């Protein structure tokens, strides 16, 4: 399904959502962990199909190994070549404009629920997601490609094995390994580029502060004070760099921590509310439901 989706040339058609479960059922040589994670070696066949542009219901990426393809993401074209990675967010509308006959790579897709479950550090995951939304192409070297593919192949081998009791934990750990390898590459690339002014420095420092203090501090003025700038300038700098307000970044960080604690800490909801510095369990419940649509107790047992 995905290779057909990525070879679409049907102009003017509305995009359709492709769930990860459908990819799992229709692709050959696919390795998967329930409907939350799928990956497989991908080739582009010679005959284009007449399917509408598509949007994958989850995060996804292609690591290019040979050949070349021009992939359109939200009307913008990207030329993907060997030793490069192209990332797609859940709201990306994707189609392939053209590809060489030897175009091949590795395709990975994972759900929002999966990325929440593996508990990435905030200072890594948030800037990385922001970076790939702004610039979805990442160039890597041959050694990077070897290391990332090694983690995928090990995941595949273990998923095909009789591993049972700790299957989820092992695969999630290997996924985190691949994610941090990609984060390292992204940071390496970022460090080689000049900062575009004071605002980017403020944003990077804010991400570090947010990871340290999001469990106890939800006030924009606290972070502005830590950076020795006014709340107004702080807020405008964060919005300029990321397109999101500082308050929204704080809320997202708090909710991420809350979800992790609800799912994995074993603490009661009252204890979690206290740990996250809410004045009461009731206030925490209202805050959590406002941002997620479900109550803490319901989320805890999903």
Buried (B, 14 or more C-beta within 10 A) or exposed (E): BBBBBBBBBEEEBEBEEBBBBBBBEEBEEBBBBEBBBBBBBBBBEEEBEEBBBBBBBBBBBBBBBEBBBBBBBBEEEBBBBBBBBBBBBBEBBBBBBBBEEEBBBBBBBBBEEBBBBBBBEBBBBBBBBBBBBEEBBBEBEEEBBEBBBBBBBBBBEBBEEEBEEEBBEBBBEBBBBBBBBBBEBBBEBEEEEEEEEEBBBBBBEBBEBBBEBBBEBBEBEBBBEBBEBEBEBBBBBBBBBBEBBBBBBBBBBBBBBBBBBBBEEEBEBBEBBBBBBBEEBEEBBBBBBEBBEEEBEEBBEE
